[in-house]
Amino acid sequence: MTMPHGEPGAGDEAYRHWLRSQNEAEAAQDSLFASDSDRDEVCRRLASAFSEGRITSTELDERTTQALAARTHGDLDAALRGLTVPMAAAPPVLPASFGYAPPAAPARSGVNPRMVFWIVCFFMAPSLLTGLSSQGPTGLLPVVVIGPILYLVYRRLYPRS
């Protein structure tokens, strides 16, 4: 098998791997069992195609019978063949070997909470350090109150993985 442009190249193996993975994903999707709501959706699409004049009443009866008897999504796609794109009731099953991860959520605009945390720590550090070196009970107040709060905020912003 060669690339679509006709000449064999370095991407042939990657293309074959991609094509094989796509076929496996489609086969896995087609073998999933169909639900009653999936069958109802196909029947609605068939009725819509009939009302638009794309199929005859005989075809409507045959395809509706086929859709109601369907057990898998592949059977439902067969009932819709030639009318619309195959229905996508479930997300495609991707092979595990690809290590696919959905794209990361876009970064939030605005104030970065981690940056605010470190700025607060920078300005609170002298107070905490002088509280540790003071002899009186009021000197420990920043250490006893603000220290644990900063630790909890730190754990919230930087969770352990």
N, C-alpha and C positions, 0 to 999 in steps of 0.2 A: 504494500500500500504506500502511496506517495502522498505528499502534501497536495492540496487542491490545485496549486499552480503547476504541477506536473513533474517537477524535478525532485529527486530524493535529496534530502538535506538532514541537517542535524536535528531538526524539530520533528522528524517523522516519528520517532519513538514516543516523544511527548504527546504528539497528536494521537497516536494509536492508544496511548494510555488514557488520554482525555476521552476519546471516543468510546473506549471500553467502559470507562467509569460512567459516562452518560447513559450507555445502554443498560448497565447494571442498575442505575438509579431509576430509569424508566421502567425496567422490569419489576423492581421492588415496588414502585408506585402502582403499577398495574395489578400487582398481586394483593394489594390491600383490600380488605373486605369493605363493601359499600354499605352505608347506613340507609335507613328509610328516608332521611332528609336528602341524601344524595340522589336517591331514585326519584323523589318528588321534584328536585331541581331539574333533573334531566327531562322528566315529563313536562315541566313548565317550558323548558327550552324547545321541546318538540312541538308543543302546542303553539308557541310563538312562531316557530318556523312554518307551521301549517297556516297560521293566520297571515303570515307575510307571503304565502304562496310559494315557498321554496320546496315543500313536499306535498304529495297528494294525500287524500284521506286514507288510501290503502297503505301508503308508506307510514303515515301517522300511526295506524293501528298496529302494523308490524313492529315498528320501532318502540312504541309504547309497551307492547307486550314483551319485547326484548329487554327494555329498561326495567320493567317491573320484575322480571325473572333474573336480573343480573345479580351476581354475588360479589363481584370485584369491580374495582374502578376501571380495569381494562375492558370488562363487559359493558360498562356504561359508556366508555369512550367509543366502543364499537357501535353503540346505538346512535351516537351523535356524529359518526364519521361522515365527512363530506358537508356538514352543516356549519360547524364552528370549530374553533380551536379546542383541543381536548380540555375538559374541565379540570381545574386544579383544586380539589377539595382539601388536600393535605399538602404541606410543604414537601418538596422533593427530598428523598432520602439520599444524603451525600455519603460517599464511601469514607470510612474512617481513615484510610491511608492518606488522604489529602491533608489531614490536620486542619480542616476548615474551621475558621472562627468568624462569626459575624463581625461586620465592621464595627469599630468602636463608636460609641455615641459622640457626637460633636462636643467639643469643649464648651463649657458654659462661659458666657461672657459675664463680666462683673468682677467682684472682689474674690480673690483666691483665698479660701479659708486657711490654707496652710501658711500663706504669706502673713496673714493677720496674726496667726498663732505665734510665729517666730518674732514678729515685731513686738507683740505684747511680752513675750519672754525676754527680749532684749531690754525692754524698759523696766521689767519687773526684777531682773537679775540683781541689780544693786540692792533693792529693798530686801530681797530674800537673803542675800549674802550678809548684809548688815544685821538682819534679824538673827542669823545663826551666831554672829559674834557678840551680840549684846547679852548682858547679864540678866535683864529684867524679863518678866513674863510678857510684857507688851511687845518686846522685840521678836518673840516667837510667833506672834499672831500672823504675820505674812507667811511664815513657813508652814504653819498648821492649817491655815485656811486656803491661801492661794496656791501653795505647792500641790496638794491633791487635786485641786480643780484643774491646774495646768496639766497634771499627769493624765487625768481623765480626758481632757480635750485632745491631748497628744495621742492617746490610744484610739480615740474616735477618728482622728484624721489619718492615723497610720496603723490600721488594723494588722494584726499578725496573720500571716498567710499560712 
